[in-house]
Amino acid sequence: MIVHHVPIKKNITSSFKKLVDYITNPQEKQERVGKIKVINCHSSTIDWAKAEVKATQEKNTRAKGDKTYHTIISFAPG
């Protein structure tokens, strides 16, 4: 298993919606993302989860840093 944190580029503002849209876009590749599962949200659909996370992030007024964290986890075949 390989785990990699993808840091946000300094000159852009992160967005959970943009991250999810990027991850779920097949980008004309035959294999890209094996499985997507929504957890820790009231909704189980991607679109509703994006709205729920955005609303939760907007309520967090104390955090000054990036509120979106992107980690890639790669598993060996099989």
N, C-alpha and C positions, 0 to 999 in steps of 0.2 A: 504494500500500500504506500502510495506517495501522497503527501499532504502539502499543499502550497498556498500561501496567502498571496492574493493579488492586490498590491497596493493601488490606491486611487492615484491618477495622474494629478499633479499639483495644480494645473491650470484649469481644472474643471470641478464642478460641484457634483458630488455623487448623488445618485438617485436609485432607490430600491426598484422602482418601476422600470427604469432603463436597464438595470442589471438583470432583472427577470426577463425582460424582452430580449436582451442579448443572449441569455442562456437558453431560452426556449426557441430561438430562431435557428432553423436547421442550416442556414447559410449554404444551401445547395450542396451539402455534404451527405454522403450515404449514412455515416454513423457519426453522431455528435454527442448527444446526451442519452444515456440509457434509460434513466427513470427520474421523474420529478415527483416529489411528495411534499405536500404542504403540512407542516406541523406547527404547533404552538399558536395557531390562529383559530378563530371561531369558524371560519369558512374553510372548505376543502377545495375550492376552485381557485385557480391562479389569479384571475381578475379581481375577485373579492379579496383575496389575501393581499394583493398589491395595495388596494384601497385601505385595508385594515392596518397594514404596516405603515403606510404613509400617515394615517391619522394618529397612530401611536407615536411615531417619530416627531410629529408636529407638537404633541403634548410635552415632549421632553425639551424644556427650555434651559435646563442647567448644562447639558452637554455642549461643549464648544467645538469638539472634534467631529470627525466623520461618523455618522450614525449608521452607515451601511458597511458591511464587512463581507468580502468575497473570498471564499476558500474553495480550492479545487481539490477533490479527493479522487485519486485514480487507483483502481484495483487491478490486480493481475488478471489475465484472462481466466475464466472458469470460476 
